[in-house]
Amino acid sequence: QLTSLKLHFFSNKITGEYMGHFGTRIGRCAQLTNLRLDFWNNQITGEHLVPFGEGIGRCARLTSLMLVFGNNKITGEHMGHFGTR
């Protein structure tokens, strides 16, 4: 079983369109305890971060989580809703 996952997506022009699907897939990793996702310097907006956060929220065993969204197009407006559902 996968317990630790680190993915780096530096400068790949990723948009937020499929972030919800990505979060759902990560949420299926039931044994995951350590997760680091680095989306530095992409084109992600915050519109799809709620379903992304919901998916990650299904990883009940997480003890360490690091999300890096630096240098994207996310505003504070969108971050206020991240992980609220």
N, CA, C and O atoms as a Maestro MAE file, in Angstrom:
{
 s_m_m2io_version
 :::
 2.0.0
}

f_m_ct {
 s_m_title
 :::
 protein
 m_atom[340] {
  # First column is atom index #
  i_m_mmod_type
  r_m_x_coord
  r_m_y_coord
  r_m_z_coord
  i_m_residue_number
  s_m_chain_name
  s_m_pdb_residue_name
  s_m_pdb_atom_name
  i_m_atomic_number
  :::
  1 25 0.820 -1.184 0.000 1 A "GLN " " N  " 7
  2 3 0.000 0.000 0.000 1 A "GLN " " CA " 6
  3 2 0.869 1.254 0.000 1 A "GLN " " C  " 6
  4 15 1.903 1.315 0.665 1 A "GLN " " O  " 8
  5 25 0.431 2.236 -0.751 2 A "LEU " " N  " 7
  6 3 1.125 3.513 -0.840 2 A "LEU " " CA " 6
  7 2 0.908 4.309 0.443 2 A "LEU " " C  " 6
  8 15 -0.233 4.570 0.824 2 A "LEU " " O  " 8
  9 25 1.999 4.699 1.116 3 A "THR " " N  " 7
  10 3 1.877 5.485 2.343 3 A "THR " " CA " 6
  11 2 2.466 6.882 2.203 3 A "THR " " C  " 6
  12 15 2.120 7.776 2.974 3 A "THR " " O  " 8
  13 25 3.346 7.081 1.237 4 A "SER " " N  " 7
  14 3 3.977 8.378 1.052 4 A "SER " " CA " 6
  15 2 3.999 8.724 -0.432 4 A "SER " " C  " 6
  16 15 4.334 7.888 -1.271 4 A "SER " " O  " 8
  17 25 3.639 9.964 -0.745 5 A "LEU " " N  " 7
  18 3 3.591 10.389 -2.148 5 A "LEU " " CA " 6
  19 2 4.065 11.825 -2.257 5 A "LEU " " C  " 6
  20 15 3.578 12.709 -1.552 5 A "LEU " " O  " 8
  21 25 5.019 12.048 -3.147 6 A "LYS " " N  " 7
  22 3 5.515 13.392 -3.442 6 A "LYS " " CA " 6
  23 2 5.480 13.574 -4.949 6 A "LYS " " C  " 6
  24 15 6.117 12.825 -5.689 6 A "LYS " " O  " 8
  25 25 4.735 14.571 -5.398 7 A "LEU " " N  " 7
  26 3 4.637 14.869 -6.823 7 A "LEU " " CA " 6
  27 2 4.966 16.331 -7.043 7 A "LEU " " C  " 6
  28 15 4.475 17.204 -6.327 7 A "LEU " " O  " 8
  29 25 5.795 16.591 -8.033 8 A "HIS " " N  " 7
  30 3 6.208 17.953 -8.363 8 A "HIS " " CA " 6
  31 2 5.788 18.260 -9.795 8 A "HIS " " C  " 6
  32 15 6.187 17.570 -10.734 8 A "HIS " " O  " 8
  33 25 4.982 19.297 -9.949 9 A "PHE " " N  " 7
  34 3 4.483 19.705 -11.261 9 A "PHE " " CA " 6
  35 2 4.931 21.137 -11.551 9 A "PHE " " C  " 6
  36 15 4.091 22.016 -11.745 9 A "PHE " " O  " 8
  37 25 6.221 21.377 -11.582 10 A "PHE " " N  " 7
  38 3 6.760 22.722 -11.798 10 A "PHE " " CA " 6
  39 2 6.524 23.168 -13.238 10 A "PHE " " C  " 6
  40 15 6.856 22.446 -14.178 10 A "PHE " " O  " 8
  41 25 5.952 24.351 -13.408 11 A "SER " " N  " 7
  42 3 5.860 25.030 -14.706 11 A "SER " " CA " 6
  43 2 5.334 24.144 -15.829 11 A "SER " " C  " 6
  44 15 5.981 23.989 -16.865 11 A "SER " " O  " 8
  45 25 4.167 23.570 -15.618 12 A "ASN " " N  " 7
  46 3 3.572 22.703 -16.631 12 A "ASN " " CA " 6
  47 2 2.327 23.286 -17.281 12 A "ASN " " C  " 6
  48 15 1.648 22.593 -18.039 12 A "ASN " " O  " 8
  49 25 2.017 24.531 -17.003 13 A "LYS " " N  " 7
  50 3 0.822 25.193 -17.548 13 A "LYS " " CA " 6
  51 2 -0.467 24.477 -17.145 13 A "LYS " " C  " 6
  52 15 -1.445 24.482 -17.892 13 A "LYS " " O  " 8
  53 25 -0.463 23.870 -15.974 14 A "ILE " " N  " 7
  54 3 -1.646 23.180 -15.465 14 A "ILE " " CA " 6
  55 2 -2.688 24.225 -15.080 14 A "ILE " " C  " 6
  56 15 -2.375 25.217 -14.423 14 A "ILE " " O  " 8
  57 25 -3.921 23.991 -15.493 15 A "THR " " N  " 7
  58 3 -5.027 24.842 -15.060 15 A "THR " " CA " 6
  59 2 -5.791 24.100 -13.978 15 A "THR " " C  " 6
  60 15 -5.510 22.930 -13.719 15 A "THR " " O  " 8
  61 25 -6.732 24.744 -13.352 16 A "GLY " " N  " 7
  62 3 -7.480 24.111 -12.276 16 A "GLY " " CA " 6
  63 2 -8.578 23.174 -12.736 16 A "GLY " " C  " 6
  64 15 -9.222 22.527 -11.910 16 A "GLY " " O  " 8
  65 25 -8.802 23.088 -14.023 17 A "GLU " " N  " 7
  66 3 -9.948 22.360 -14.566 17 A "GLU " " CA " 6
  67 2 -10.083 20.932 -14.042 17 A "GLU " " C  " 6
  68 15 -11.193 20.478 -13.766 17 A "GLU " " O  " 8
  69 25 -8.980 20.231 -13.904 18 A "TYR " " N  " 7
  70 3 -9.043 18.831 -13.482 18 A "TYR " " CA " 6
  71 2 -8.552 18.596 -12.054 18 A "TYR " " C  " 6
  72 15 -8.311 17.457 -11.655 18 A "TYR " " O  " 8
  73 25 -8.406 19.661 -11.298 19 A "MET " " N  " 7
  74 3 -7.912 19.523 -9.927 19 A "MET " " CA " 6
  75 2 -8.864 18.691 -9.066 19 A "MET " " C  " 6
  76 15 -8.413 17.927 -8.213 19 A "MET " " O  " 8
  77 25 -10.171 18.829 -9.279 20 A "GLY " " N  " 7
  78 3 -11.140 18.035 -8.520 20 A "GLY " " CA " 6
  79 2 -10.971 16.554 -8.764 20 A "GLY " " C  " 6
  80 15 -11.018 15.751 -7.832 20 A "GLY " " O  " 8
  81 25 -10.772 16.190 -10.028 21 A "HIS " " N  " 7
  82 3 -10.558 14.781 -10.372 21 A "HIS " " CA " 6
  83 2 -9.264 14.268 -9.740 21 A "HIS " " C  " 6
  84 15 -9.198 13.141 -9.247 21 A "HIS " " O  " 8
  85 25 -8.251 15.110 -9.765 22 A "PHE " " N  " 7
  86 3 -6.962 14.735 -9.177 22 A "PHE " " CA " 6
  87 2 -7.117 14.479 -7.675 22 A "PHE " " C  " 6
  88 15 -6.607 13.487 -7.153 22 A "PHE " " O  " 8
  89 25 -7.821 15.375 -6.990 23 A "GLY " " N  " 7
  90 3 -8.055 15.210 -5.562 23 A "GLY " " CA " 6
  91 2 -8.834 13.937 -5.251 23 A "GLY " " C  " 6
  92 15 -8.557 13.252 -4.266 23 A "GLY " " O  " 8
  93 25 -9.810 13.629 -6.101 24 A "THR " " N  " 7
  94 3 -10.596 12.401 -5.921 24 A "THR " " CA " 6
  95 2 -9.710 11.179 -6.021 24 A "THR " " C  " 6
  96 15 -9.848 10.247 -5.229 24 A "THR " " O  " 8
  97 25 -8.805 11.169 -6.982 25 A "ARG " " N  " 7
  98 3 -7.890 10.029 -7.153 25 A "ARG " " CA " 6
  99 2 -6.961 9.884 -5.951 25 A "ARG " " C  " 6
  100 15 -6.733 8.779 -5.460 25 A "ARG " " O  " 8
  101 25 -6.432 11.004 -5.488 26 A "ILE " " N  " 7
  102 3 -5.556 10.968 -4.314 26 A "ILE " " CA " 6
  103 2 -6.346 10.444 -3.103 26 A "ILE " " C  " 6
  104 15 -5.818 9.686 -2.289 26 A "ILE " " O  " 8
  105 25 -7.605 10.854 -2.997 27 A "GLY " " N  " 7
  106 3 -8.448 10.432 -1.881 27 A "GLY " " CA " 6
  107 2 -8.692 8.936 -1.816 27 A "GLY " " C  " 6
  108 15 -9.130 8.425 -0.785 27 A "GLY " " O  " 8
  109 25 -8.419 8.234 -2.890 28 A "ARG " " N  " 7
  110 3 -8.579 6.775 -2.918 28 A "ARG " " CA " 6
  111 2 -7.390 6.042 -2.289 28 A "ARG " " C  " 6
  112 15 -7.433 4.825 -2.104 28 A "ARG " " O  " 8
  113 25 -6.349 6.776 -1.969 29 A "CYS " " N  " 7
  114 3 -5.160 6.172 -1.357 29 A "CYS " " CA " 6
  115 2 -5.374 6.114 0.152 29 A "CYS " " C  " 6
  116 15 -4.902 6.974 0.894 29 A "CYS " " O  " 8
  117 25 -6.088 5.095 0.586 30 A "ALA " " N  " 7
  118 3 -6.555 5.002 1.969 30 A "ALA " " CA " 6
  119 2 -5.441 4.915 2.999 30 A "ALA " " C  " 6
  120 15 -5.649 5.306 4.147 30 A "ALA " " O  " 8
  121 25 -4.278 4.422 2.637 31 A "GLN " " N  " 7
  122 3 -3.182 4.240 3.592 31 A "GLN " " CA " 6
  123 2 -2.192 5.413 3.599 31 A "GLN " " C  " 6
  124 15 -1.193 5.379 4.318 31 A "GLN " " O  " 8
  125 25 -2.463 6.425 2.816 32 A "LEU " " N  " 7
  126 3 -1.543 7.552 2.669 32 A "LEU " " CA " 6
  127 2 -1.381 8.306 3.995 32 A "LEU " " C  " 6
  128 15 -2.366 8.737 4.596 32 A "LEU " " O  " 8
  129 25 -0.136 8.459 4.441 33 A "THR " " N  " 7
  130 3 0.144 9.204 5.668 33 A "THR " " CA " 6
  131 2 0.949 10.478 5.395 33 A "THR " " C  " 6
  132 15 0.919 11.412 6.197 33 A "THR " " O  " 8
  133 25 1.662 10.521 4.280 34 A "ASN " " N  " 7
  134 3 2.519 11.652 3.947 34 A "ASN " " CA " 6
  135 2 2.251 12.062 2.509 34 A "ASN " " C  " 6
  136 15 2.405 11.253 1.593 34 A "ASN " " O  " 8
  137 25 1.852 13.308 2.304 35 A "LEU " " N  " 7
  138 3 1.526 13.784 0.963 35 A "LEU " " CA " 6
  139 2 2.123 15.154 0.729 35 A "LEU " " C  " 6
  140 15 1.914 16.079 1.514 35 A "LEU " " O  " 8
  141 25 2.862 15.277 -0.351 36 A "ARG " " N  " 7
  142 3 3.395 16.576 -0.782 36 A "ARG " " CA " 6
  143 2 3.057 16.735 -2.257 36 A "ARG " " C  " 6
  144 15 3.444 15.912 -3.087 36 A "ARG " " O  " 8
  145 25 2.332 17.802 -2.575 37 A "LEU " " N  " 7
  146 3 1.977 18.116 -3.962 37 A "LEU " " CA " 6
  147 2 2.456 19.525 -4.258 37 A "LEU " " C  " 6
  148 15 2.060 20.478 -3.587 37 A "LEU " " O  " 8
  149 25 3.297 19.653 -5.247 38 A "ASP " " N  " 7
  150 3 3.895 20.935 -5.574 38 A "ASP " " CA " 6
  151 2 3.461 21.359 -6.979 38 A "ASP " " C  " 6
  152 15 3.877 20.773 -7.978 38 A "ASP " " O  " 8
  153 25 2.622 22.383 -7.030 39 A "PHE " " N  " 7
  154 3 2.108 22.902 -8.300 39 A "PHE " " CA " 6
  155 2 2.679 24.290 -8.593 39 A "PHE " " C  " 6
  156 15 1.987 25.137 -9.158 39 A "PHE " " O  " 8
  157 25 3.908 24.523 -8.221 40 A "TRP " " N  " 7
  158 3 4.540 25.835 -8.392 40 A "TRP " " CA " 6
  159 2 4.553 26.266 -9.857 40 A "TRP " " C  " 6
  160 15 4.883 25.482 -10.747 40 A "TRP " " O  " 8
  161 25 4.188 27.522 -10.088 41 A "ASN " " N  " 7
  162 3 4.305 28.178 -11.393 41 A "ASN " " CA " 6
  163 2 3.483 27.500 -12.488 41 A "ASN " " C  " 6
  164 15 4.007 27.113 -13.532 41 A "ASN " " O  " 8
  165 25 2.197 27.366 -12.227 42 A "ASN " " N  " 7
  166 3 1.272 26.879 -13.237 42 A "ASN " " CA " 6
  167 2 0.209 27.950 -13.483 42 A "ASN " " C  " 6
  168 15 0.456 29.128 -13.225 42 A "ASN " " O  " 8
  169 25 -0.936 27.574 -13.965 43 A "GLN " " N  " 7
  170 3 -2.009 28.531 -14.250 43 A "GLN " " CA " 6
  171 2 -3.289 28.145 -13.513 43 A "GLN " " C  " 6
  172 15 -4.391 28.302 -14.038 43 A "GLN " " O  " 8
  173 25 -3.132 27.647 -12.315 44 A "ILE " " N  " 7
  174 3 -4.266 27.167 -11.525 44 A "ILE " " CA " 6
  175 2 -5.018 28.346 -10.929 44 A "ILE " " C  " 6
  176 15 -4.431 29.229 -10.303 44 A "ILE " " O  " 8
  177 25 -6.326 28.340 -11.137 45 A "THR " " N  " 7
  178 3 -7.184 29.293 -10.443 45 A "THR " " CA " 6
  179 2 -7.819 28.545 -9.289 45 A "THR " " C  " 6
  180 15 -7.710 27.320 -9.221 45 A "THR " " O  " 8
  181 25 -8.461 29.227 -8.405 46 A "GLY " " N  " 7
  182 3 -9.027 28.575 -7.231 46 A "GLY " " CA " 6
  183 2 -10.386 27.963 -7.434 46 A "GLY " " C  " 6
  184 15 -10.931 27.366 -6.506 46 A "GLY " " O  " 8
  185 25 -10.955 28.089 -8.618 47 A "GLU " " N  " 7
  186 3 -12.324 27.639 -8.855 47 A "GLU " " CA " 6
  187 2 -12.553 26.172 -8.548 47 A "GLU " " C  " 6
  188 15 -13.654 25.796 -8.144 47 A "GLU " " O  " 8
  189 25 -11.563 25.349 -8.724 48 A "HIS " " N  " 7
  190 3 -11.739 23.904 -8.566 48 A "HIS " " CA " 6
  191 2 -11.033 23.359 -7.320 48 A "HIS " " C  " 6
  192 15 -10.843 22.149 -7.194 48 A "HIS " " O  " 8
  193 25 -10.652 24.236 -6.415 49 A "LEU " " N  " 7
  194 3 -9.920 23.779 -5.240 49 A "LEU " " CA " 6
  195 2 -10.809 23.110 -4.190 49 A "LEU " " C  " 6
  196 15 -10.327 22.286 -3.413 49 A "LEU " " O  " 8
  197 25 -12.097 23.452 -4.156 50 A "VAL " " N  " 7
  198 3 -12.983 22.815 -3.171 50 A "VAL " " CA " 6
  199 2 -13.069 21.309 -3.410 50 A "VAL " " C  " 6
  200 15 -12.838 20.543 -2.475 50 A "VAL " " O  " 8
  201 25 -13.396 20.844 -4.641 51 A "PRO " " N  " 7
  202 3 -13.417 19.389 -4.840 51 A "PRO " " CA " 6
  203 2 -12.040 18.751 -4.691 51 A "PRO " " C  " 6
  204 15 -11.935 17.594 -4.283 51 A "PRO " " O  " 8
  205 25 -11.003 19.482 -5.012 52 A "PHE " " N  " 7
  206 3 -9.638 18.997 -4.804 52 A "PHE " " CA " 6
  207 2 -9.407 18.730 -3.314 52 A "PHE " " C  " 6
  208 15 -8.917 17.668 -2.933 52 A "PHE " " O  " 8
  209 25 -9.766 19.705 -2.483 53 A "GLY " " N  " 7
  210 3 -9.604 19.562 -1.039 53 A "GLY " " CA " 6
  211 2 -10.490 18.477 -0.452 53 A "GLY " " C  " 6
  212 15 -10.094 17.784 0.485 53 A "GLY " " O  " 8
  213 25 -11.676 18.331 -0.997 54 A "GLU " " N  " 7
  214 3 -12.572 17.271 -0.521 54 A "GLU " " CA " 6
  215 2 -11.961 15.896 -0.768 54 A "GLU " " C  " 6
  216 15 -12.039 15.009 0.083 54 A "GLU " " O  " 8
  217 25 -11.357 15.730 -1.932 55 A "GLY " " N  " 7
  218 3 -10.719 14.458 -2.255 55 A "GLY " " CA " 6
  219 2 -9.585 14.143 -1.303 55 A "GLY " " C  " 6
  220 15 -9.492 13.035 -0.776 55 A "GLY " " O  " 8
  221 25 -8.726 15.121 -1.088 56 A "ILE " " N  " 7
  222 3 -7.602 14.929 -0.175 56 A "ILE " " CA " 6
  223 2 -8.114 14.696 1.250 56 A "ILE " " C  " 6
  224 15 -7.508 13.952 2.022 56 A "ILE " " O  " 8
  225 25 -9.221 15.332 1.585 57 A "GLY " " N  " 7
  226 3 -9.803 15.172 2.913 57 A "GLY " " CA " 6
  227 2 -10.243 13.747 3.220 57 A "GLY " " C  " 6
  228 15 -10.467 13.401 4.380 57 A "GLY " " O  " 8
  229 25 -10.367 12.930 2.198 58 A "ARG " " N  " 7
  230 3 -10.742 11.529 2.400 58 A "ARG " " CA " 6
  231 2 -9.559 10.668 2.857 58 A "ARG " " C  " 6
  232 15 -9.736 9.506 3.223 58 A "ARG " " O  " 8
  233 25 -8.381 11.232 2.834 59 A "CYS " " N  " 7
  234 3 -7.190 10.510 3.288 59 A "CYS " " CA " 6
  235 2 -7.122 10.630 4.814 59 A "CYS " " C  " 6
  236 15 -6.385 11.457 5.350 59 A "CYS " " O  " 8
  237 25 -7.877 9.817 5.481 60 A "ALA " " N  " 7
  238 3 -8.061 9.918 6.930 60 A "ALA " " CA " 6
  239 2 -6.788 9.666 7.726 60 A "ALA " " C  " 6
  240 15 -6.697 10.078 8.882 60 A "ALA " " O  " 8
  241 25 -5.814 9.006 7.137 61 A "ARG " " N  " 7
  242 3 -4.589 8.675 7.878 61 A "ARG " " CA " 6
  243 2 -3.464 9.685 7.684 61 A "ARG " " C  " 6
  244 15 -2.370 9.496 8.215 61 A "ARG " " O  " 8
  245 25 -3.714 10.745 6.941 62 A "LEU " " N  " 7
  246 3 -2.668 11.737 6.692 62 A "LEU " " CA " 6
  247 2 -2.170 12.338 8.002 62 A "LEU " " C  " 6
  248 15 -2.958 12.808 8.823 62 A "LEU " " O  " 8
  249 25 -0.874 12.316 8.180 63 A "THR " " N  " 7
  250 3 -0.258 12.980 9.326 63 A "THR " " CA " 6
  251 2 0.629 14.131 8.869 63 A "THR " " C  " 6
  252 15 1.001 14.989 9.669 63 A "THR " " O  " 8
  253 25 0.970 14.148 7.578 64 A "SER " " N  " 7
  254 3 1.806 15.205 7.024 64 A "SER " " CA " 6
  255 2 1.268 15.593 5.645 64 A "SER " " C  " 6
  256 15 1.120 14.746 4.764 64 A "SER " " O  " 8
  257 25 0.984 16.868 5.476 65 A "LEU " " N  " 7
  258 3 0.452 17.367 4.211 65 A "LEU " " CA " 6
  259 2 1.140 18.671 3.847 65 A "LEU " " C  " 6
  260 15 1.174 19.605 4.649 65 A "LEU " " O  " 8
  261 25 1.687 18.738 2.643 66 A "MET " " N  " 7
  262 3 2.255 19.978 2.145 66 A "MET " " CA " 6
  263 2 1.718 20.214 0.738 66 A "MET " " C  " 6
  264 15 1.895 19.383 -0.152 66 A "MET " " O  " 8
  265 25 1.064 21.348 0.550 67 A "LEU " " N  " 7
  266 3 0.550 21.749 -0.756 67 A "LEU " " CA " 6
  267 2 1.230 23.051 -1.139 67 A "LEU " " C  " 6
  268 15 1.220 24.010 -0.367 67 A "LEU " " O  " 8
  269 25 1.814 23.092 -2.313 68 A "VAL " " N  " 7
  270 3 2.498 24.299 -2.787 68 A "VAL " " CA " 6
  271 2 1.781 24.784 -4.047 68 A "VAL " " C  " 6
  272 15 1.744 24.095 -5.066 68 A "VAL " " O  " 8
  273 25 1.210 25.996 -3.949 69 A "PHE " " N  " 7
  274 3 0.507 26.591 -5.080 69 A "PHE " " CA " 6
  275 2 1.105 27.946 -5.453 69 A "PHE " " C  " 6
  276 15 0.424 28.759 -6.078 69 A "PHE " " O  " 8
  277 25 2.332 28.204 -5.094 70 A "GLY " " N  " 7
  278 3 2.949 29.491 -5.360 70 A "GLY " " CA " 6
  279 2 3.012 29.817 -6.848 70 A "GLY " " C  " 6
  280 15 3.190 28.935 -7.689 70 A "GLY " " O  " 8
  281 25 2.863 31.097 -7.151 71 A "ASN " " N  " 7
  282 3 2.967 31.616 -8.513 71 A "ASN " " CA " 6
  283 2 1.909 31.013 -9.446 71 A "ASN " " C  " 6
  284 15 2.215 30.589 -10.561 71 A "ASN " " O  " 8
  285 25 0.673 30.983 -8.972 72 A "ASN " " N  " 7
  286 3 -0.468 30.579 -9.781 72 A "ASN " " CA " 6
  287 2 -1.442 31.746 -9.847 72 A "ASN " " C  " 6
  288 15 -1.042 32.884 -9.601 72 A "ASN " " O  " 8
  289 25 -2.680 31.507 -10.164 73 A "LYS " " N  " 7
  290 3 -3.681 32.566 -10.301 73 A "LYS " " CA " 6
  291 2 -4.774 32.434 -9.250 73 A "LYS " " C  " 6
  292 15 -5.930 32.773 -9.505 73 A "LYS " " O  " 8
  293 25 -4.413 31.947 -8.081 74 A "ILE " " N  " 7
  294 3 -5.366 31.729 -6.995 74 A "ILE " " CA " 6
  295 2 -5.489 33.015 -6.186 74 A "ILE " " C  " 6
  296 15 -4.486 33.630 -5.824 74 A "ILE " " O  " 8
  297 25 -6.723 33.415 -5.907 75 A "THR " " N  " 7
  298 3 -6.946 34.614 -5.099 75 A "THR " " CA " 6
  299 2 -7.386 34.208 -3.699 75 A "THR " " C  " 6
  300 15 -7.751 33.055 -3.467 75 A "THR " " O  " 8
  301 25 -7.350 35.132 -2.791 76 A "GLY " " N  " 7
  302 3 -7.813 34.876 -1.433 76 A "GLY " " CA " 6
  303 2 -9.278 34.490 -1.397 76 A "GLY " " C  " 6
  304 15 -9.710 33.739 -0.522 76 A "GLY " " O  " 8
  305 25 -10.039 35.005 -2.347 77 A "GLU " " N  " 7
  306 3 -11.462 34.668 -2.442 77 A "GLU " " CA " 6
  307 2 -11.652 33.160 -2.565 77 A "GLU " " C  " 6
  308 15 -12.534 32.588 -1.924 77 A "GLU " " O  " 8
  309 25 -10.833 32.523 -3.380 78 A "HIS " " N  " 7
  310 3 -10.952 31.088 -3.580 78 A "HIS " " CA " 6
  311 2 -10.411 30.285 -2.403 78 A "HIS " " C  " 6
  312 15 -10.962 29.236 -2.069 78 A "HIS " " O  " 8
  313 25 -9.376 30.747 -1.790 79 A "MET " " N  " 7
  314 3 -8.783 30.019 -0.673 79 A "MET " " CA " 6
  315 2 -9.699 29.987 0.539 79 A "MET " " C  " 6
  316 15 -9.605 29.076 1.361 79 A "MET " " O  " 8
  317 25 -10.573 30.960 0.658 80 A "GLY " " N  " 7
  318 3 -11.522 30.977 1.768 80 A "GLY " " CA " 6
  319 2 -12.473 29.792 1.745 80 A "GLY " " C  " 6
  320 15 -13.044 29.436 2.776 80 A "GLY " " O  " 8
  321 25 -12.652 29.177 0.581 81 A "HIS " " N  " 7
  322 3 -13.560 28.056 0.451 81 A "HIS " " CA " 6
  323 2 -12.828 26.717 0.442 81 A "HIS " " C  " 6
  324 15 -13.466 25.664 0.454 81 A "HIS " " O  " 8
  325 25 -11.530 26.745 0.423 82 A "PHE " " N  " 7
  326 3 -10.743 25.513 0.331 82 A "PHE " " CA " 6
  327 2 -10.937 24.670 1.587 82 A "PHE " " C  " 6
  328 15 -10.644 25.112 2.698 82 A "PHE " " O  " 8
  329 25 -11.428 23.468 1.397 83 A "GLY " " N  " 7
  330 3 -11.595 22.538 2.503 83 A "GLY " " CA " 6
  331 2 -12.745 22.836 3.446 83 A "GLY " " C  " 6
  332 15 -12.729 22.390 4.594 83 A "GLY " " O  " 8
  333 25 -13.764 23.596 2.980 84 A "THR " " N  " 7
  334 3 -14.863 23.937 3.877 84 A "THR " " CA " 6
  335 2 -16.018 22.968 3.829 84 A "THR " " C  " 6
  336 15 -16.891 23.031 4.694 84 A "THR " " O  " 8
  337 25 -16.067 22.084 2.873 85 A "ARG " " N  " 7
  338 3 -17.205 21.173 2.767 85 A "ARG " " CA " 6
  339 2 -16.912 19.838 3.388 85 A "ARG " " C  " 6
  340 15 -17.768 18.954 3.384 85 A "ARG " " O  " 8
  :::
 }
 m_bond[339] {
  # First column is bond index #
  i_m_from
  i_m_to
  i_m_order
  :::
  1 1 2 1
  2 2 3 1
  3 3 4 2
  4 3 5 1
  5 5 6 1
  6 6 7 1
  7 7 8 2
  8 7 9 1
  9 9 10 1
  10 10 11 1
  11 11 12 2
  12 11 13 1
  13 13 14 1
  14 14 15 1
  15 15 16 2
  16 15 17 1
  17 17 18 1
  18 18 19 1
  19 19 20 2
  20 19 21 1
  21 21 22 1
  22 22 23 1
  23 23 24 2
  24 23 25 1
  25 25 26 1
  26 26 27 1
  27 27 28 2
  28 27 29 1
  29 29 30 1
  30 30 31 1
  31 31 32 2
  32 31 33 1
  33 33 34 1
  34 34 35 1
  35 35 36 2
  36 35 37 1
  37 37 38 1
  38 38 39 1
  39 39 40 2
  40 39 41 1
  41 41 42 1
  42 42 43 1
  43 43 44 2
  44 43 45 1
  45 45 46 1
  46 46 47 1
  47 47 48 2
  48 47 49 1
  49 49 50 1
  50 50 51 1
  51 51 52 2
  52 51 53 1
  53 53 54 1
  54 54 55 1
  55 55 56 2
  56 55 57 1
  57 57 58 1
  58 58 59 1
  59 59 60 2
  60 59 61 1
  61 61 62 1
  62 62 63 1
  63 63 64 2
  64 63 65 1
  65 65 66 1
  66 66 67 1
  67 67 68 2
  68 67 69 1
  69 69 70 1
  70 70 71 1
  71 71 72 2
  72 71 73 1
  73 73 74 1
  74 74 75 1
  75 75 76 2
  76 75 77 1
  77 77 78 1
  78 78 79 1
  79 79 80 2
  80 79 81 1
  81 81 82 1
  82 82 83 1
  83 83 84 2
  84 83 85 1
  85 85 86 1
  86 86 87 1
  87 87 88 2
  88 87 89 1
  89 89 90 1
  90 90 91 1
  91 91 92 2
  92 91 93 1
  93 93 94 1
  94 94 95 1
  95 95 96 2
  96 95 97 1
  97 97 98 1
  98 98 99 1
  99 99 100 2
  100 99 101 1
  101 101 102 1
  102 102 103 1
  103 103 104 2
  104 103 105 1
  105 105 106 1
  106 106 107 1
  107 107 108 2
  108 107 109 1
  109 109 110 1
  110 110 111 1
  111 111 112 2
  112 111 113 1
  113 113 114 1
  114 114 115 1
  115 115 116 2
  116 115 117 1
  117 117 118 1
  118 118 119 1
  119 119 120 2
  120 119 121 1
  121 121 122 1
  122 122 123 1
  123 123 124 2
  124 123 125 1
  125 125 126 1
  126 126 127 1
  127 127 128 2
  128 127 129 1
  129 129 130 1
  130 130 131 1
  131 131 132 2
  132 131 133 1
  133 133 134 1
  134 134 135 1
  135 135 136 2
  136 135 137 1
  137 137 138 1
  138 138 139 1
  139 139 140 2
  140 139 141 1
  141 141 142 1
  142 142 143 1
  143 143 144 2
  144 143 145 1
  145 145 146 1
  146 146 147 1
  147 147 148 2
  148 147 149 1
  149 149 150 1
  150 150 151 1
  151 151 152 2
  152 151 153 1
  153 153 154 1
  154 154 155 1
  155 155 156 2
  156 155 157 1
  157 157 158 1
  158 158 159 1
  159 159 160 2
  160 159 161 1
  161 161 162 1
  162 162 163 1
  163 163 164 2
  164 163 165 1
  165 165 166 1
  166 166 167 1
  167 167 168 2
  168 167 169 1
  169 169 170 1
  170 170 171 1
  171 171 172 2
  172 171 173 1
  173 173 174 1
  174 174 175 1
  175 175 176 2
  176 175 177 1
  177 177 178 1
  178 178 179 1
  179 179 180 2
  180 179 181 1
  181 181 182 1
  182 182 183 1
  183 183 184 2
  184 183 185 1
  185 185 186 1
  186 186 187 1
  187 187 188 2
  188 187 189 1
  189 189 190 1
  190 190 191 1
  191 191 192 2
  192 191 193 1
  193 193 194 1
  194 194 195 1
  195 195 196 2
  196 195 197 1
  197 197 198 1
  198 198 199 1
  199 199 200 2
  200 199 201 1
  201 201 202 1
  202 202 203 1
  203 203 204 2
  204 203 205 1
  205 205 206 1
  206 206 207 1
  207 207 208 2
  208 207 209 1
  209 209 210 1
  210 210 211 1
  211 211 212 2
  212 211 213 1
  213 213 214 1
  214 214 215 1
  215 215 216 2
  216 215 217 1
  217 217 218 1
  218 218 219 1
  219 219 220 2
  220 219 221 1
  221 221 222 1
  222 222 223 1
  223 223 224 2
  224 223 225 1
  225 225 226 1
  226 226 227 1
  227 227 228 2
  228 227 229 1
  229 229 230 1
  230 230 231 1
  231 231 232 2
  232 231 233 1
  233 233 234 1
  234 234 235 1
  235 235 236 2
  236 235 237 1
  237 237 238 1
  238 238 239 1
  239 239 240 2
  240 239 241 1
  241 241 242 1
  242 242 243 1
  243 243 244 2
  244 243 245 1
  245 245 246 1
  246 246 247 1
  247 247 248 2
  248 247 249 1
  249 249 250 1
  250 250 251 1
  251 251 252 2
  252 251 253 1
  253 253 254 1
  254 254 255 1
  255 255 256 2
  256 255 257 1
  257 257 258 1
  258 258 259 1
  259 259 260 2
  260 259 261 1
  261 261 262 1
  262 262 263 1
  263 263 264 2
  264 263 265 1
  265 265 266 1
  266 266 267 1
  267 267 268 2
  268 267 269 1
  269 269 270 1
  270 270 271 1
  271 271 272 2
  272 271 273 1
  273 273 274 1
  274 274 275 1
  275 275 276 2
  276 275 277 1
  277 277 278 1
  278 278 279 1
  279 279 280 2
  280 279 281 1
  281 281 282 1
  282 282 283 1
  283 283 284 2
  284 283 285 1
  285 285 286 1
  286 286 287 1
  287 287 288 2
  288 287 289 1
  289 289 290 1
  290 290 291 1
  291 291 292 2
  292 291 293 1
  293 293 294 1
  294 294 295 1
  295 295 296 2
  296 295 297 1
  297 297 298 1
  298 298 299 1
  299 299 300 2
  300 299 301 1
  301 301 302 1
  302 302 303 1
  303 303 304 2
  304 303 305 1
  305 305 306 1
  306 306 307 1
  307 307 308 2
  308 307 309 1
  309 309 310 1
  310 310 311 1
  311 311 312 2
  312 311 313 1
  313 313 314 1
  314 314 315 1
  315 315 316 2
  316 315 317 1
  317 317 318 1
  318 318 319 1
  319 319 320 2
  320 319 321 1
  321 321 322 1
  322 322 323 1
  323 323 324 2
  324 323 325 1
  325 325 326 1
  326 326 327 1
  327 327 328 2
  328 327 329 1
  329 329 330 1
  330 330 331 1
  331 331 332 2
  332 331 333 1
  333 333 334 1
  334 334 335 1
  335 335 336 2
  336 335 337 1
  337 337 338 1
  338 338 339 1
  339 339 340 2
  :::
 }
}
